[in-house]
Every structure is written in C-alpha cells, then in structure tokens.
Amino acid sequence: MKSWSALFVLVWCAVSNVANAALPPVKVEKINDHVYALLGPLGIPTKENGGYMNNSIAILGDTGVILVDTGFSKEIGEHIGKAVATITPKPVKYIINTHHHGDHTLGNIAFPGAKILSAEKCKELVEKHAYDWIRTLEQRLERTFPDTKPVLASETFSDGKTEKTIDGVKMIFWVPAGSHTGGDMMVMLPQDGILITGDIVVDQMVPSFIDAHVKSWVGVLGEVEQSGAKIIIPGHGALTDTKYVGQMRQRMQALYDGVNNGFKKGLTDSETRKTLDLHEWEKMVSYEDLMGGNINRTYLEVEQENF
C-alpha cells in the first residue's frame, strides 16, 4: 500500500508541475491611454509556451474592459486576465473574437459574465470545431484541459462594416470576404487610427493556411493596405503598419501565382514547391512547421478553381 501511495503522490506531483508550469509573460505595450496590446510569444503550441502564442488587445471603456481574443485555454485566459489587471481595475465586460481558432477563443471561459461578440460564421465554426482545437492542444502539450470549454458569442455580425459604440468606445466591426478563415472579423478604432486584424495579418511568422481562402485573403490584405490605419495590431507578432501589410500581400500573391503556374504545367504540389521562391518565407518563425501545409492548401484551392 505504501508503495502505491508513494507512486500516486509522485504521479500527482508530476501532473501538477506540468499543469502549473509558468506561462511565458504577457508583453504589455501601451498604444494610448485606453488601448493596450498584450503580445504573446511567436510560434505554434509547445510544452515550453504552454499553448500561449497569441496577441490580445485590451480596450478600456467607460466602465469595463473590451478584450479582443482570449488565448488557447482557461488558464491562458486567466493569464491574460492578470495582465489586464495590471493595467486597470475595471473588469472585462466584453470579449471580441477575431476568428474561431482555438488560440483566439478558448480562453473565453476565463471571463464569466462577459458578453462575447464575433462574426456570425465564427460562432458557427467555434460551435463545430472547438473540441477539435482542444484535442489539438492536448496532443501537442501531452496533458488534458478539462476546464477549457467553448463559450459562444451572444452577438454576431454579418458581411461588411458595422459601426457600434460599446461602453463609450466607437468601433467598426469589419467582416471581410473569407481570408485567414471563413469567419474572420477585424475591429477598427477610427478615432485612434487602429485596426485589429486577428490572423489576417501576422508579423515575423508564417501565417497558417489551414482554413484559408488564399486568393480572397490576398484581396482582403489589399483592402487593409488601403484602410488608412496608422497602427495595425496583428494576431501574432509585433505592432505594424499598412506598409508591412503591402509586403505580406505581395508575398502571398507571389506564392499563389507560383502555385497556380505549377498546377497549369501539370506539376504536383510537391513538384510545384521546388519551383517556388521561398527565401522571404524561410526567414520567418514556424516556416518548417507550416509552409508545406500552406503550399498544399493553396494547390488544392487552385485545383478546385480549375476543376
């Protein structure tokens, strides 16, 4: 009995240590008196980062905080919430989800009582795929997240731009054509010259095409480039601007054109990859993890368009 008890304690301690491993710090970057970027590390979910690898944004309203994107789990949401508490004593009253991917939505559960807003399609995709994202996180981190469950938006927006004032803050909710996903939504703060893009824009890393509409995404980047925003807050990476968005658009257009040319020559996706100029992509975080899948996704889209 003593040996079994000792083994139980040993296993419990090991699980506890993994579950309580310190998450990377939130980098708080003040943009102005009421908008703060909460920047997470770059990369894919790993044991080292505990699944924390997204940006969030805290917008201070008259009575509470409007939080854009909440992380990959309840514990990450709580981690982000602690960072918010260092900025203001105001509670998180509203959450905006830029798209359905788990690293942007599954922390919603850490903010009970907060009203959640998203694109209508995002809500549908969260309802359909949230548990797949939880399983993905569990497989990558090799532990379970029993307290992490999806919480759906109670207010949604459809295609186009909708102006709305929330807790004294004027916003424009921009639901573009399918781009990074089929359910993206950007948030414009017109009085501040700020555009929050979610993963439609990412800086310093390869964007994920797992649910992408690549050709349409290039067009949306062109619209963002012409938006007049002074500050772009991406879904991952450092604060940037419309000049960078133009560079991202050009890279993605060149990739799409290269894959399209390969397809029309009768090449397979792997043969097409050998013909592509990827030197700019190679310098980015997560190139080895994501680029092969991105090329395959683009090839399948081109194939479907030419069917």
N, C-alpha and C positions, 0 to 999 in steps of 0.2 A: 504493500500500500504506500509506504514511504517513497519508494522509487517512482510509482505512478504519480504521486503528488508532486514530487520534485520535477518530473517531466512536464506535468501540466503547468507548473509555475514558469519553467524555462520557456515553454512554447508561448504562454500568455505574455511573458515579458518581451519575447522576440516580436510577436504580432503588435504589441503595444508600442514598441520602439519604432517599428516601421510606420504605424499609423500616425504616430506623433512626431515623425521626423520633421524638422524645421523646413518650411517652405521658403523659397527664395524671397528676399524682401521686395516690397512694392516700391517702385521708384515714383515718388510723387513730384510732378512737375507743374508748378503753378503757371497758368496761362494769363489769368487776370483775377480780379477779386472774387469771381464766382464760378470760374471754370478751372478744374484741375484734371490733368491727365495722370492716370495711375498705370504706369508702364510695367508690364511683366517681362520676363526673360524671353529670348527668342528660341525657337526650336519646336520639336514635337514632344509629346508627353513622355517623360522618362522617370525612373525611380529618383534620379537626382533632383528634378524640379517638382516632383510630386504631382505633375499634371498642370502646374501653374505656368502658363506660357501665353497669356492673352493681355491685351490692353483693356482697361475700363476707363470711364470718364465720370467724374463727379461734378454735377452742375448744381450750384446752391440756389434754391428757390427761396421764396419768402418765408416758408415755414418748415421746409424739409429739403432733402437731397434727391435729385433725379440722377440715378445711377445707370450708365449705359454699359451693358454686358457685365456678367457676374462670375465668370470662371467655370471650371470643369466639374466642381463637386461642392457639396455643402461646406466642407472645411475650407476650400479655396474662397468661396463666397464670404465666409466668416473672416478669412484672412484679409480680403479686400475691404470688408466692413470695418475692420480695425484700423486700416489705413485711412478710411473716410473719417473715422472718429478722431484722428489726429488733426484733421482739417477744421472740423466743425462739430458742435454738439447736436446739431439738427439730425433727426432720424431720416433714414432712407424711406421715402414715401412713394417713390415711383421708380420703376425699372423699365428701361428700353432695351429690347433685344434686337441687334442688327441683323441676325440670321439664326438659323436653327442649330448650327453645330454645337456640340456639347460644351466646348471650351468657352462658349459665349452665353449659354443659357442654363446650365445645370446648377449654377450657384444661386439661381433664383430662390431656392428653398431656404436659403440662409436669411431671407428678409421677409418673415411672415407679416402679412398685412399690407405689404407694398403692392401698389397697382402696377400691373405689367402691361406694356404696350409693345406691339410688333406689327409687321406686315401680316396680312391675313394668311398668305401662303406659308409664312414662317410658322405661324401657330399650327397649321395643318401638318407641317413637316416635323415639328417638335413632337406632336402627338403620335406621329407614325414611327419616328426613328430615335427618340430619346433613349430608350433602353438599349438600342444598339450602340449608342455612344458610351453609355455606362459600361457595357461589356468591353468595349474597346479600351477604355481607361483601365478597367480591372485587369485585362490581359497584359497591357503594357507595364503596369505597375506591380502586377502579381499580388494583388490584395483586393479585398472587396470594399464597396462603398454602400453599405446598407441604408444609410441615412440620406443618400442622394436620390432624389426622385424629381421628375419633371413637374414644373408648375407653369401652366399655360397662360398666355396673355388674356386679359379680360377686355381689352380694347385693341382693335386692329385697324389697319389702313390698307387701302387698295392702291392700284396703279396711279402714278403721278405724284404731285406735290400737294400736301395738305398743311395749311397754316393752323397752328393751335398754340394757345398760351397755357402753360402748365405751371402752377404755383408762382405766377408772376413772370415766368420766363417765356419769351416769344420763340417759337420753334417752327421749322418747316420739316415735315416728315416726307422724305423723298423715297418712293418705292419705284425703282427703275425696272427696265426690262431685265430678264434673267441674266445674271453675270456670275459672281462667285458661286451663288446658289440660285435656285428658283424663287427664293423668298427673302431677298436682301431688302434692307431699309437703311437709308442714310439719314442723318439728322443735321440740319443746318441751323446755326445760331446766327441769324442775319445781322443782328446788332453788334456781334463780336467778330464777324468775318471768319467764323469757324465752321468747318464741315467735318463731321464724324462719319467715317465711311465703313466701319466694320472691315471685313476682309476683302472688300472690293479693291482697297489699296493696302498693301503691306510694304514695309521698308526693310531693306537689308536681308530679306529672306525670300526664298522661292514660295510663291503663293500655291495653295493647294487647289487642284482642278477636280477634286473627287466628285463634286456635284456641279461642275461648271458648265456654263453656256459660253464657250470661249469666244466665238465670233461676236456675240452680243455684248459680252464683257468688254471687249476692245472698244465698242461703240460707247458704252457707258463711261469708260475711262476718258473718252474724248469729251463727253458732257461734263464730267468732273473737272477736266482741264480748263474748260471754258466757264466754270461756275463763278469765278471771281473770288473764291475763298482765299483768304490770306494765310490761314493755317489749316492744314489737313491733319486730322488725328486718325492714323490708320488702325486696323485691327491688331496688327503686330508691328513692332519696330518703333523708331523714333518719330517725333513730330516732323512733318514735311510740308511740301507746298505743291502748287499746281505744276511747277516746272518738273519736279520729280514724277508727278503723275503722267506727264507727257512722255517721259523716258520709259516708264513702265508700259504705257500704251504702245510705244514703238517696239519694245522688246516682244510684247505679246503678239503684235501684228506680224512681226518678222517670224515668230515661231509658227503662228497659224499659216502664214504664206508658205513657209518651208515644208510643213507637213502636207499642205494641200498640193504642192508641187510634187512631193514624193508619191502621194496617192495617185495622182494623174499619170505618173510614169510607171505605175503598176508595182511600186515597191511596197513591202510590208512595213508595219510600224517600226520594227527593229532595224530594217534596212534604211528606212527614212531617217531614223535617228543619226545614222552615220553621216548623213548629208547635211545635217544642221550645224549652224554656227552657234555654239552654246557658251562661248568664252565669257560673256557677261553673266550668264546664269551660274556658271561654275564658281564664281566668287561669293555666292550667296549662301546663307545658312540653310541647311536642310536640302541642299542640292541632291546628294546621294539618296536621300530618303524619298524625295517627291518627284524628281524630274522624269524618271522613267514612266511613272503613272500619269504624269501630266501629258507627256507626248502620246501615250496610248489613248487617253481621254480625247485629246484633240483629233487624233486619227479617226476614232470612232465617230466623232461629230462630223468630220469631213466626209467619211464614208456614207453616213446617213443622209447628208445633204446631196450627195451624188447618186443616191440609190434610184 
